[in-house]
Amino acid sequence: MENTVLCGANSYVEKFYFNERFAGIPEGVKEELKAACVLFTEDVGGALMLEFTPEGRLLFRVEAEENDYLFDEIGSALKIKQYQKEMRELLESLEAYYKIFILGLCEDEALRNC
């Protein structure tokens, strides 16, 4: 099975994408995700996608064009670590949401695996 994209931003086309499959996520959370993704790509370049694995883990995937010499690979890794620390509670809640509403796990089982 493939990962499912939650959202992402791309500095090359200056666009933000939010997967409508997750329309039930509150608007405030959507706005926070948008701000984080857009700021990430403005700071380091490239494209950032937040993706759910088939098991429900939320991953940060970064891509950069081969000839993009302005892309900051080290800054990218540092920014992801910063987001994982600062947004830990939000990211765990999104994982629980995915496990309950998309995978259909019971709440106890979904929260135990976060």
C-alpha positions as CSV (number, residue, x, y, z in Angstrom):
1,M,0.0,0.0,0.0
2,E,1.1,3.6,-0.6
3,N,1.2,6.5,1.7
4,T,-1.7,8.9,1.7
5,V,-0.9,12.6,1.4
6,L,-2.5,14.8,4.0
7,C,-1.2,18.2,2.8
8,G,1.9,19.8,1.2
9,A,3.5,22.9,-0.1
10,N,5.7,23.4,-3.1
11,S,8.1,26.3,-3.4
12,Y,8.6,25.8,-7.2
13,V,4.9,26.5,-8.1
14,E,4.1,28.4,-4.9
15,K,1.1,26.2,-4.1
16,F,-0.4,24.5,-1.0
17,Y,-2.4,21.3,-1.3
18,F,-4.8,19.8,1.2
19,N,-6.4,16.4,0.6
20,E,-10.2,16.8,0.7
21,R,-10.4,13.2,2.0
22,F,-9.6,14.9,5.3
23,A,-12.3,17.6,5.1
24,G,-13.5,16.6,8.6
25,I,-10.4,18.1,10.2
26,P,-11.2,21.4,11.9
27,E,-10.4,24.6,10.0
28,G,-8.0,25.8,12.7
29,V,-5.9,22.6,12.3
30,K,-5.9,23.0,8.5
31,E,-4.7,26.6,8.8
32,E,-1.9,25.5,11.2
33,L,-0.8,22.8,8.8
34,K,-0.9,25.3,5.9
35,A,1.2,27.8,7.8
36,A,3.8,25.2,8.7
37,C,4.1,23.8,5.2
38,V,4.3,27.2,3.5
39,L,6.8,28.5,6.0
40,F,8.9,25.4,5.6
41,T,9.2,25.8,1.8
42,E,9.8,29.5,2.1
43,D,12.7,28.8,4.6
44,V,14.4,25.9,2.9
45,G,12.9,25.6,-0.5
46,G,11.7,22.4,-2.3
47,A,8.5,20.7,-1.5
48,L,7.1,19.3,1.7
49,M,4.4,16.7,2.0
50,L,2.8,15.3,5.2
51,E,1.8,11.7,4.5
52,F,0.2,8.9,6.4
53,T,1.7,5.5,6.2
54,P,-0.7,2.6,5.7
55,E,-0.3,1.9,9.5
56,G,-1.3,5.5,10.3
57,R,2.1,7.1,11.1
58,L,2.5,10.7,9.9
59,L,5.7,11.4,8.0
60,F,7.4,14.4,6.6
61,R,8.5,13.9,3.0
62,V,10.8,16.5,1.4
63,E,11.7,16.7,-2.3
64,A,13.9,19.1,-4.2
65,E,14.7,19.4,-7.8
66,E,18.1,18.0,-8.8
67,N,19.4,21.4,-10.0
68,D,18.0,23.4,-7.1
69,Y,21.3,24.7,-5.5
70,L,19.4,27.0,-3.2
71,F,17.6,24.1,-1.4
72,D,18.9,23.8,2.2
73,E,19.1,20.1,2.9
74,I,20.5,20.6,6.4
75,G,18.0,23.3,7.2
76,S,15.3,21.0,6.0
77,A,16.2,18.2,8.5
78,L,16.5,20.7,11.3
79,K,13.2,22.3,10.5
80,I,11.5,18.9,10.5
81,K,12.9,18.1,13.9
82,Q,11.7,21.5,15.1
83,Y,8.2,20.8,13.8
84,Q,8.1,17.3,15.3
85,K,9.0,18.8,18.7
86,E,6.8,21.9,18.6
87,M,3.8,20.2,17.0
88,R,4.1,16.8,18.7
89,E,0.6,17.0,20.2
90,L,-1.0,18.0,16.9
91,L,0.8,15.4,15.0
92,E,-0.2,12.7,17.4
93,S,-3.8,13.8,17.3
94,L,-3.7,13.7,13.5
95,E,-2.4,10.1,13.6
96,A,-5.2,9.2,16.0
97,Y,-7.8,10.8,13.7
98,Y,-6.4,8.8,10.7
99,K,-6.5,5.6,12.6
100,I,-10.0,6.1,13.9
101,F,-11.8,7.7,10.9
102,I,-9.8,6.3,8.0
103,L,-8.6,3.0,9.2
104,G,-11.6,2.3,11.3
105,L,-9.7,1.3,14.5
106,C,-11.5,1.6,17.8
107,E,-10.4,4.7,19.9
108,D,-8.5,2.6,22.5
109,E,-6.5,0.7,19.9
110,A,-5.8,3.9,17.9
111,L,-4.5,5.8,20.9
112,R,-2.5,2.9,22.2
113,N,-0.5,2.8,18.9
114,C,0.2,6.5,18.7
